[in-house]
C-alpha cells in the first residue's frame, strides 16, 4: 500500500536534545511498509503522488503530529487478565500469595486471550512494538501475528521450570529466529538472578548463542533481591550475571532500581540496555531507578509499563510523564530527564534495546513505517507553546488518532481495526470468572 500523510507536523526523533529544530510541517510517504520520504518540500509530495497514481491513499495530517510508534520495553501482556486482581501489596507476597497461584491455573488459550486484550490497549495508545516475558510464548506470538502489532516475544522460566522452558525456547527459535516473520522477534527470558540458578542461566546462554538471540531478565528490582544475591554469591546481581557470562549476549535488563556506580559502569561497558518501569516500581514500592545516572554513564535506557497486574495499565503516555517527573523529584533537579529525552527513551532507545536502531523509533527514509498520528486539537494539548513538552507532559493514549505498523493501518479515527474491542472485553471478563473457579 502507498500512503501519503499530508500537511502534518513531523517529529522524526532524529535530532539531538540540544537541536532546536526537532520537528517540521511537511509530508510523509509510505511504500511497501517503509518510509519512502519525510520532508517539508511540497515537490516531494507531488512527485510521490505522480509516481503512485491510483494506488495512493492520501491522509489529511493537518492538526496532527506524526511521530514514531512507541516501544513498550517490558511487559507481561497476558497479565491483563489479572488487572486489579492483586493490589496494595509488597512484591513478594503479591507474587507468592496472589499472582503465582492464579498463573498456575492458566493454559495457552487463557494467555492468548490476555495477550489480545493487552495488545488492543497498546495499539489504541500508539504502542507499535512491545517486549513480552511470559509462558506459552507461542500463543503470545499468535496474538501478535493476528492483531498487527510488532512483538518481541520472550519464552521465560522460573527456577525449576527450566526443563519445560528449553523445548519451548528451541521451538520458538527454530520458527522465528531464522527470519520470515517480520513482526515477531524472539529473545530468551530467565526470570531473575534470584529465581534462576547459574546452571540454568548458562544453559540459556548457550541457546542464545546458538540462535543469535538476546536475553531479557529482571535485575535488581528490590532490596530483597540485592540481599539474597549477596548472601548467595557475595556480589551484586549485576556482578553475578556478568560473572555467569550472561552479558556476552545483548541483554535487556528490566527495572535496575538498585544499581550502584560500579554496576552502572559494568552495564555501560557490556552494552546492557535497561527497561525503566516507573509506575510499576512506584506501585510495588520497589524504589526509584537512577535513570539520570545510567543515561549519563552511557547506558541505553528505554521505558516499559511492566505487566497490567502491577501497573495497572499499558499506557506509555502515562509512563513517559511519570518517568520524567519521578527523576526530577528524585534528583531534586527540575531540569533532569527533559521532555525530549523522555520521548527518545520511548522511541529511539527502545528500538536500540531490541537491536532495531534506525529501523524503528524514527521517521526517516528506509525505516519501517511504524508511526502514529496524534490529534493535537484537544484542550489539554492547546496552546502549543512547546510541542515537545505538550506531548511528553500532556499527551494521553486517547489522543492517538491513527496507528501504522509496517505501513498497515491498525487504528483509524481512534478505532482499532484488528479486533472487536467490546467483544474482547466481555470475553476476558467471562474467562477470568471461569479461571477463578478452577481447582
C-alpha positions as CSV (number, residue, x, y, z in Angstrom):
1,X,0.0,0.0,0.0
2,X,1.2,3.5,-0.9
3,X,0.2,6.2,1.7
4,X,0.8,9.9,1.8
5,X,0.3,11.7,5.1
6,X,0.0,15.3,4.0
7,X,0.3,18.6,6.0
8,X,1.2,17.0,9.3
9,X,3.7,18.2,11.9
10,X,6.6,15.6,11.6
11,X,8.6,14.7,14.7
12,X,11.2,12.3,13.3
13,X,13.1,11.8,16.6
14,X,16.4,12.2,14.8
15,X,17.5,15.5,16.3
16,X,19.8,15.7,19.3
17,X,18.4,17.0,22.6
18,X,20.2,20.4,22.0
19,X,18.9,20.8,18.5
20,X,16.1,23.4,18.3
21,X,14.8,22.1,15.0
22,X,13.2,18.9,16.3
23,X,10.1,19.0,14.1
24,X,8.7,20.5,10.9
25,X,5.5,20.8,8.9
26,X,5.5,18.5,5.9
27,X,4.6,15.2,4.4
28,X,5.4,11.5,4.8
29,X,5.3,8.9,2.0
30,X,5.0,5.2,2.8
31,X,5.7,2.4,0.3
32,X,5.9,-1.3,0.9
33,X,5.8,-0.9,4.6
34,X,8.7,1.5,4.9
35,X,9.1,5.3,4.9
36,X,9.8,6.5,1.4
37,X,10.4,10.1,2.3
38,X,9.7,12.6,5.1
39,X,10.2,16.2,4.3
40,X,8.9,19.8,4.1
41,X,9.4,20.2,0.3
42,X,5.9,20.1,-1.4
43,X,7.7,18.9,-4.6
44,X,8.5,15.6,-2.8
45,X,4.8,15.0,-2.2
46,X,3.8,16.0,-5.7
47,X,6.4,13.6,-7.2
48,X,5.2,10.8,-4.9
49,X,1.6,11.4,-5.9
50,X,2.6,11.2,-9.6
51,X,4.6,8.1,-9.1
52,X,1.9,6.2,-7.1
53,X,-1.0,7.2,-9.2
54,X,-4.3,5.5,-8.4
55,X,-2.5,3.2,-5.9
56,X,-2.1,6.0,-3.4
57,X,-4.1,6.6,-0.3
58,X,-3.8,10.2,1.0
59,X,-4.4,11.1,4.6
60,X,-5.0,14.6,5.8
61,X,-2.5,15.2,8.6
62,X,-3.4,18.8,9.4
63,X,-3.8,19.4,13.1
64,X,-1.9,16.2,13.8
65,X,1.7,15.2,14.8
66,X,3.3,12.3,13.1
67,X,5.8,10.6,15.4
68,X,7.4,7.1,15.6
69,X,5.4,4.4,17.3
70,X,6.1,3.9,21.0
71,X,8.2,0.9,22.1
72,X,7.0,-0.7,25.4
73,X,10.2,-2.2,26.5
74,X,9.0,-4.5,29.3
75,X,5.7,-6.3,29.6
76,X,3.8,-9.4,30.7
77,X,0.9,-8.7,28.4
78,X,-1.3,-11.7,29.3
79,X,-1.4,-10.5,32.9
80,X,-4.2,-8.2,31.6
81,X,-6.4,-11.0,32.9
82,X,-5.1,-10.1,36.4
83,X,-5.6,-6.4,36.1
84,X,-6.6,-5.1,39.6
85,X,-6.6,-8.7,40.9
86,X,-3.8,-8.1,43.5
87,X,-3.2,-4.5,44.6
88,X,-1.7,-2.6,47.6
89,X,0.7,-5.5,48.4
90,X,4.5,-5.8,48.7
91,X,6.2,-7.6,45.7
92,X,7.0,-11.0,47.2
93,X,3.5,-11.5,48.9
94,X,2.0,-10.1,45.7
95,X,3.8,-12.8,43.7
96,X,3.6,-15.8,46.1
97,X,0.1,-15.3,47.5
98,X,-1.8,-14.0,44.5
99,X,-0.1,-13.9,41.1
100,X,1.7,-17.3,41.0
101,X,-1.3,-19.2,42.3
102,X,-3.5,-17.6,39.6
103,X,-0.9,-18.2,36.9
104,X,-0.8,-21.8,37.8
105,X,-4.4,-22.1,36.6
106,X,-3.7,-20.6,33.2
107,X,-3.4,-22.5,29.9
108,X,-2.3,-21.4,26.5
109,X,-5.8,-20.2,25.4
110,X,-6.1,-18.0,28.5
111,X,-2.7,-16.5,27.7
112,X,-3.7,-15.9,24.1
113,X,-6.8,-14.1,25.2
114,X,-4.9,-12.0,27.7
115,X,-2.4,-11.1,25.1
116,X,-5.1,-10.0,22.6
117,X,-6.7,-7.8,25.3
118,X,-3.4,-6.1,26.3
119,X,-2.4,-5.6,22.7
120,X,-5.7,-3.9,21.9
121,X,-5.0,-1.4,24.7
122,X,-1.4,-0.8,23.5
123,X,-2.3,-0.3,19.8
124,X,-5.1,2.2,20.7
125,X,-2.5,4.2,22.7
126,X,0.1,4.2,20.0
127,X,2.4,1.4,21.1
128,X,3.5,-0.3,18.0
129,X,6.2,-2.6,19.5
130,X,6.3,-4.4,22.9
131,X,8.7,-6.7,24.6
132,X,7.0,-9.5,26.5
133,X,8.0,-12.1,29.0
134,X,5.7,-15.0,29.7
135,X,4.8,-18.6,29.5
136,X,3.1,-20.1,26.4
137,X,5.0,-17.6,24.3
138,X,3.8,-19.3,21.2
139,X,0.3,-18.2,21.9
140,X,1.5,-14.6,22.6
141,X,3.2,-14.8,19.2
142,X,-0.1,-15.9,17.7
143,X,-1.8,-12.9,19.2
144,X,1.0,-10.6,17.8
145,X,0.5,-12.1,14.3
146,X,-3.2,-11.7,14.3
147,X,-3.5,-8.2,15.8
148,X,-1.0,-6.4,13.6
149,X,1.3,-5.2,16.4
150,X,5.1,-5.8,16.5
151,X,6.2,-8.0,19.4
152,X,9.5,-9.3,20.9
153,X,8.2,-12.5,22.4
154,X,10.4,-14.0,25.2
155,X,9.9,-17.6,26.4
156,X,10.6,-17.5,30.2
157,X,11.2,-19.7,33.2
158,X,11.5,-19.5,36.9
159,X,13.9,-21.9,38.6
160,X,12.8,-25.5,38.3
161,X,10.6,-24.8,35.2
162,X,13.8,-24.7,33.0
163,X,13.1,-28.2,31.8
164,X,9.8,-27.1,30.3
165,X,11.3,-23.8,29.0
166,X,14.1,-25.4,27.0
167,X,11.9,-27.2,24.4
168,X,9.7,-24.1,24.1
169,X,12.7,-21.8,23.6
170,X,14.2,-24.1,20.9
171,X,10.8,-24.5,19.2
172,X,10.3,-20.7,19.1
173,X,13.8,-20.0,18.0
174,X,13.5,-22.5,15.1
175,X,10.3,-21.0,14.0
176,X,11.0,-17.2,14.3
177,X,14.8,-16.6,14.7
178,X,15.5,-17.7,11.1
179,X,13.5,-14.8,9.6
180,X,10.4,-14.6,7.5
181,X,8.3,-13.3,10.4
182,X,8.7,-9.6,10.2
183,X,6.6,-8.6,13.2
184,X,7.7,-11.4,15.7
185,X,11.1,-11.3,17.2
186,X,12.5,-13.7,19.8
187,X,14.6,-13.2,23.0
188,X,15.0,-15.6,25.9
189,X,13.9,-14.6,29.4
190,X,15.2,-16.2,32.5
191,X,13.0,-14.5,35.2
192,X,15.7,-13.1,37.5
193,X,19.0,-14.0,39.1
194,X,17.3,-14.8,42.4
195,X,14.9,-17.3,40.8
196,X,17.2,-18.9,38.2
197,X,20.3,-20.8,39.3
198,X,23.6,-20.2,37.5
199,X,23.4,-23.6,35.7
200,X,20.1,-22.7,34.1
201,X,21.4,-19.3,33.1
202,X,24.4,-20.9,31.4
203,X,22.2,-23.3,29.5
204,X,20.0,-20.3,28.4
205,X,23.2,-18.5,27.3
206,X,24.1,-21.5,25.1
207,X,20.7,-21.4,23.3
208,X,21.0,-17.7,22.8
209,X,24.5,-18.1,21.3
210,X,23.3,-20.9,19.0
211,X,20.4,-18.8,17.6
212,X,21.9,-15.3,17.9
213,X,19.3,-14.2,20.4
214,X,19.2,-11.5,23.0
215,X,18.2,-12.1,26.6
216,X,15.7,-10.2,28.8
217,X,15.8,-10.6,32.6
218,X,14.7,-8.7,35.7
219,X,17.7,-7.3,37.5
220,X,18.0,-5.5,40.9
221,X,14.3,-4.8,41.2
222,X,14.2,-4.8,45.0
223,X,16.4,-4.6,48.1
224,X,15.3,-8.1,49.0
225,X,16.8,-9.3,45.7
226,X,20.1,-7.4,46.4
227,X,20.3,-9.1,49.8
228,X,19.5,-12.6,48.5
229,X,22.2,-12.4,45.8
230,X,24.8,-11.0,48.2
231,X,24.1,-13.8,50.7
232,X,24.3,-16.5,48.0
233,X,27.2,-15.2,45.8
234,X,28.8,-12.3,47.6
235,X,28.1,-10.0,44.7
236,X,25.5,-7.6,43.4
237,X,23.0,-9.1,40.9
238,X,24.8,-7.2,38.1
239,X,28.2,-8.5,39.1
240,X,26.8,-12.0,39.5
241,X,25.3,-12.0,36.0
242,X,28.5,-10.6,34.5
243,X,30.4,-13.4,36.1
244,X,27.9,-16.1,34.9
245,X,28.6,-14.7,31.3
246,X,25.1,-13.5,30.6
247,X,26.3,-10.1,29.3
248,X,28.2,-11.8,26.5
249,X,24.9,-11.7,24.7
250,X,22.8,-8.5,24.2
251,X,20.8,-8.1,27.4
252,X,17.7,-6.1,28.2
253,X,17.6,-5.6,32.0
254,X,14.2,-4.8,33.5
255,X,14.0,-2.4,36.4
256,X,17.6,-1.9,37.7
257,X,16.2,0.1,40.7
258,X,19.1,-0.8,43.0
259,X,22.3,-0.4,41.0
260,X,25.4,1.3,42.3
261,X,28.1,3.2,40.4
262,X,30.1,0.0,39.7
263,X,27.0,-1.8,38.4
264,X,26.2,1.1,36.1
265,X,29.8,1.1,34.7
266,X,29.5,-2.7,34.1
267,X,26.2,-2.3,32.2
268,X,27.6,0.5,30.1
269,X,30.8,-1.5,29.3
270,X,28.8,-4.5,28.2
271,X,26.1,-2.6,26.3
272,X,23.3,-3.7,28.6
273,X,20.0,-1.9,27.9
274,X,17.6,-1.1,30.7
275,X,13.8,-1.1,30.7
276,X,12.7,1.5,33.2
277,X,9.2,0.8,34.6
278,X,8.5,3.8,36.9
279,X,4.8,3.2,37.6
280,X,5.1,-0.4,38.5
281,X,8.2,0.3,40.7
282,X,6.1,3.0,42.4
283,X,3.0,0.9,42.9
284,X,5.0,-2.0,44.4
285,X,7.1,0.5,46.4
286,X,10.2,-1.1,44.9
287,X,12.0,2.3,44.6
288,X,13.3,4.8,42.1
289,X,15.8,3.7,39.4
290,X,18.8,6.0,39.0
291,X,17.8,6.7,35.3
292,X,19.7,10.0,35.1
293,X,22.9,8.5,36.3
294,X,22.6,5.5,34.0
295,X,22.0,7.8,31.0
296,X,24.9,10.0,31.9
297,X,27.1,6.9,32.0
298,X,26.1,5.8,28.5
299,X,23.6,3.1,29.4
300,X,20.8,2.8,26.9
301,X,17.5,3.2,28.9
302,X,14.1,2.8,27.5
303,X,10.6,2.8,29.0
304,X,8.2,-0.1,29.8
305,X,4.9,-0.4,31.6
306,X,5.6,-3.8,33.1
307,X,2.5,-6.1,33.2
308,X,-1.0,-4.8,33.7
309,X,-1.3,-6.5,37.0
310,X,1.5,-4.4,38.6
311,X,0.8,-1.1,36.8
312,X,-2.3,-1.5,36.2
313,X,-2.4,-0.3,32.6
314,X,-0.3,-0.4,29.5
315,X,-0.4,3.4,28.8
316,X,3.1,4.6,27.6
317,X,2.0,8.2,27.7
318,X,1.4,8.0,31.5
319,X,4.6,6.1,31.8
320,X,6.6,8.8,30.0
321,X,5.2,11.6,32.1
322,X,5.8,9.6,35.3
323,X,9.4,8.7,34.2
324,X,10.3,12.4,33.8
325,X,8.6,13.8,36.9
326,X,9.9,11.0,39.1
327,X,13.5,11.7,38.1
328,X,13.0,15.4,38.7
329,X,11.9,14.8,42.3
330,X,14.4,12.0,42.9
331,X,17.4,14.2,41.9
332,X,15.9,17.5,43.2
333,X,16.6,18.9,39.7
334,X,13.7,20.1,37.6
335,X,16.0,20.1,34.5
336,X,16.7,16.4,34.7
337,X,15.2,14.0,32.2
338,X,13.8,16.6,29.8
339,X,10.6,16.2,27.7
340,X,12.6,15.3,24.6
341,X,14.9,12.9,26.3
342,X,11.8,11.1,27.7
343,X,10.4,10.8,24.2
344,X,13.7,9.4,23.0
345,X,13.5,6.8,25.7
346,X,10.1,5.7,24.5
347,X,11.1,5.5,20.8
348,X,14.8,5.7,19.8
349,X,16.2,4.0,22.9
350,X,13.5,1.3,22.8
351,X,14.4,0.4,19.3
352,X,18.1,0.2,20.1
353,X,17.4,-2.1,23.1
354,X,15.9,-4.7,20.8
355,X,18.5,-4.4,18.0
356,X,16.3,-2.3,15.6
357,X,18.1,1.0,15.8
358,X,17.4,3.0,12.6
359,X,14.6,0.7,11.7
360,X,12.2,1.6,14.5
361,X,11.8,4.6,16.7
362,X,12.5,7.2,13.9
363,X,10.8,8.6,10.8
364,X,13.5,8.5,8.2
365,X,13.6,7.1,4.6
366,X,14.1,3.4,4.8
367,X,12.8,2.9,8.3
368,X,9.8,0.7,9.0
369,X,6.6,2.6,8.8
370,X,5.7,2.2,12.4
371,X,4.2,5.6,13.3
372,X,1.2,7.3,14.8
373,X,-0.8,10.4,14.3
374,X,-1.6,12.4,17.5
375,X,-4.6,14.7,17.3
376,X,-3.3,17.9,18.7
377,X,-6.7,19.7,18.6
378,X,-7.5,18.9,22.2
379,X,-8.0,21.3,25.1
380,X,-5.2,19.7,27.1
381,X,-2.8,20.0,24.2
382,X,-3.5,23.6,23.5
383,X,-2.0,26.1,23.0
384,X,1.3,24.7,21.6
385,X,3.8,26.8,23.4
386,X,6.1,23.9,23.3
387,X,5.1,20.9,21.2
388,X,7.6,18.5,22.7
389,X,6.5,19.4,26.3
390,X,2.9,19.0,25.3
391,X,3.5,15.5,24.0
392,X,5.6,14.3,26.9
393,X,3.7,16.0,29.8
394,X,0.2,16.4,28.4
395,X,-0.3,13.6,25.9
396,X,-2.8,10.8,26.5
397,X,-3.4,7.5,24.9
398,X,-6.8,8.8,23.8
399,X,-5.1,11.5,21.7
400,X,-3.8,8.8,19.3
401,X,-5.9,9.0,16.1
402,X,-4.1,6.7,13.6
403,X,-1.5,4.0,14.0
404,X,0.5,2.3,11.4
405,X,2.6,-0.8,11.8
406,X,4.7,-1.8,8.8
407,X,2.7,0.6,6.7
408,X,-0.6,-1.1,7.6
409,X,-3.3,1.0,9.3
410,X,-4.3,-0.8,12.5
411,X,-6.0,2.2,14.3
412,X,-8.0,4.8,12.4
413,X,-10.0,7.6,13.9
414,X,-9.3,6.2,17.3
415,X,-10.9,2.9,16.4
416,X,-9.0,-0.5,16.4
417,X,-9.4,-2.2,13.1
418,X,-7.9,-5.6,14.0
419,X,-10.2,-6.6,17.0
420,X,-13.7,-6.1,18.2
421,X,-12.8,-4.3,21.5
422,X,-16.1,-4.6,23.2
423,X,-16.4,-8.3,22.5
424,X,-12.9,-8.9,23.6
425,X,-13.5,-7.1,26.9
426,X,-16.6,-9.2,27.5
427,X,-14.8,-12.4,26.7
428,X,-12.0,-11.6,29.1
429,X,-14.3,-10.9,31.9
430,X,-16.1,-14.2,31.4
431,X,-12.8,-16.1,31.1
432,X,-11.5,-14.7,34.4
433,X,-14.6,-15.7,36.2
434,X,-14.2,-19.2,34.9
435,X,-10.5,-19.3,35.8
436,X,-11.2,-18.4,39.4
437,X,-13.4,-21.5,39.7
438,X,-10.7,-23.9,38.6
439,X,-9.2,-26.2,41.2
